[in-house]
Amino acid sequence: SSPADALALSKPRMSTGHSTSFAKKFLAKVTDGKSKTFGKSKKKTNPWVSAKVALENQQPISSVTVTPDTKNKPSKTKKYLKGFEIWVGKKAGEKAVKCGGPFAWSKIKKGPVTAPCDAAKSKHRYVTVILPGTRKTLAFGEIEVR
């Protein structure tokens, strides 16, 4: 699977306490095709990151793949991703349709996690990755939307 097949993402937004420029840097790192470069949130309650699927792709989102970062030790990666969820909605941060999660560490540590978004309608243009809980840091290597 090459990133070329993935749908383009834009308009990144993150949970309260993260600026737009912070969100843009996060998105750049998780769409560069390299799992060693990773986006990392500040420590917050329920940190999330959202991005909009490019409008020229009118088809509904069929799946979302999140790749754990491969730079950190597994113990760190576990802290950053264990229990994460993938949602789609009409605006940033909206949890309209759940594609998958909470994902167990046993699944995450094997590599990329793909969640089918078959229930997503074409009007759901935003993909959100959220890590539920208090004092959580969300970090991952790559995201691909198809």
N, C-alpha and C positions, 0 to 999 in steps of 0.2 A: 504494500500500500504506500503510494507516494503522496507527499503533501500536495502535489499538483491536483489530485482528485478531490482534495478537501475543499469545502466551501470557505470563501473568504469571510473573515470576521472583522468587524469594525465597532466603533462607538463603545469602547470598554468602559464599564462602571464598576465600582467596588463599594462594599458596605461602608457605613458611616466611619469617618476618620481617615479615609483614603481619598486623596485628591484625584482629579481627572488625569493629571500628568503621571501620577503614581500608577493608575490603572492602565494607562497607555504603555508604560514601561513593562508592566506585568504581562500584558497581552503580547508585546513584541517578543518577550522571552519564551512564552509558551506556544508561539507559532513559528519559531525559527527552524524547526526540524531537528533540533538538538536537545535531547533529554538531559544533557549535563547543565545546560543553562535553564534556570527555573525561575518562575515567578513566586514571590513570597509575600504574604500579607503581613500587616502588623498584628500584634496579639490582641484579639477582640472577642466579643461574644458573637457567635454565629457568623464568622467572616465569610463573605462571598465575593465572587467575581462574575460579571456578566459581559457578554459581547453579542453584538447583533450580526446575524447572518446576512450577507450581501443581498440586496433586493433583486438583483437580476436573476437570482436563483429563486424562482417562484415555487418550486416543489417544496413540500413539507420536509422538515428535518427528519432523516430516517434513523440516524444514530449519532452518538457522541462518544468519542474515545479520549480518555484521560490517561496520560503516561506518567508514572511516578518519576521524580527526578532521580538520576543515576549518579549524582555527584556526592550526595550526603550518605552517611552510614544508614543502613536499613532502620536502625532504632529511631533515627531522626525522621526519616521518610514516613515511618509508621505514625509518628506523632502528628505529622503534617497532613495526613490523608485518611487515617483510619476512621471509618464511619461517614465518609463524605457522600454527598448526594448530587445527582444531576437533574436539573429541572429545565423546562422551557416555559416561556410566557410571552405576553405581548409587550412587556417593557422590562427594563433592567431590574433584576432582583425579584421579579414576579415568579411565584411558584404556582403555575397554572396546571401543568401536567408533569408528573414525576416520571423521568425516564429510567431511573435506577438509584439504588442505594437504600439505606446506608450500606456501604461496601465493607466487608470484613477484610482484615489485614491478610488473611490466607489467600484471598483473591488478588488484592492489590500487589502483593510482593512478587507475584508471578509475572508482572509486567503490565502492559497497557490494559485498562479496563474499558470495555465497550458496552454502552447501554443502548438498547433499541428505543427509539422514540416514536414507535408506530402510532401512538395515540395523538401525537402532535398534529395540530392543524396548520395549514400554510400561514395562518395569521400569527402563529407563534414564531417570532423571528429572533427572540433573545434566548440564549443558552446561559444558564446559571449553574456554577459549581459552588456548593455551600458545605462548610464543615460545621455541623451543629455542635453547640456546647459553649461553655464559658472559658475565657482565657485561652482561645485556640488560635493557632497560626496555620493558615492554609497555604500550602506550597506544592507545586507539581511541575513536571518538566515540559509536557506538551499537551495541547488539546487539538483534536481534529473533529470537525463536524461534517457529516455526509448526509 
